[in-house]
């Protein structure tokens, strides 16, 4: 499974309906250099853990209200959710190993 690009109304529904699976949300912008570096890493993470996590992306320029609702103040911001609750928030660039550690700890 690859990263699913969300629309504004989908994320809240997904969080409320997906209870047992770890959800990873990449808040990004197309003009953001670090976001372009993180994007392929998040894509690889989605493929590596395809049966264990769900990975979504939100373009903050298209969905400013959603970014504001989740208090995204800088990008890239990767937010990990489980049982509709935010577990951890990673802002800025991180290596795939950093994301793997977060996933493994919270599966």
N, C-alpha and C positions, 0 to 999 in steps of 0.2 A: 504494500500500500504506500502511496506517496502522500505528500502534503496536500491537504484539501484547502483551497482558497475559499474563505468564508465570506458571507454577506452579513451585514449588520444584524439582521434579525435571527441569524442562526446560532450564534455562539451561546447565548443564554439558554436556548432550548437544548442544545447539545450538553451543556454543563449540567442541566437539571435532569436529563434523561440518561446520561452515562455515569453510572454510579461506581462500578468496580474497576474501571479502566483508568490508567493514568492518561491525562490529556495534556498535550503540549501545544501552546499557542505562541506563534511567532508574530509579533507586531512589528511591521517593517514599512519602509517606503522605497519606491523604485529608484529614487535619486540618492539614496543613502549608501555610501561606499561600504561601511562595515556591515550593513544589512545584506549587501550583495556577497560579501564574504561568508556570512553566517548562513544564508539561504541554502547553499549546497550541503553544508554540514547538517542542517536540520533535515534536509531531504535524505541524506544517508542514515541519519538516526531513525527516521520513519521507516526506511526499508529494513534496517537491522532489527528493529523491535516491532515489526509489522503486526505480529499477533498479540503483542502485549500493551502497546500504547496507540493512541490516536493523535495525529499531528495535524494542526490547522495553521493557516496563515491569514493575517488580517492586514490589509493595506490601509495604513492610518490616514492617508490622503483621501481615500474613497469613503472611509468610515470613521470620520473624526469623532462622532458621538460615541461610538463603541470604544475608541481609544480613551476618550475622556471618562467614560463610565468605569473603565478598568484602570484609571489613573496612570496611563502610559505617558511619561513625561520626557523620555528620551528613547532613541531607537538605535539598534535593535533591542527589543525587550522580549525575552522568552519567559513565559509564565507556565508553570506546571500546576495542574489542578487534579484533585482526586475527591470523589464524593461531593462535587460542586464547590469545593473549597480550594482556595489558593494555598499551595504548599510552599512554593519558592519562586522567586523572581530573579532572573539573571539579566542584567542590563549591560550592553556592550558586547564586544566580541569574546567568545570563549571557544576553546578547542573541543573537538568531538569527545575527547576523554573527559572533559569537565561535564559535558551534558550526559555522557554515559554514567558517570558517578551519581548524578542526580536521579537518573532513571532507575538505576540498580537499587539505590537506597529507598526508593518510593514505590517500587512495584508491589 
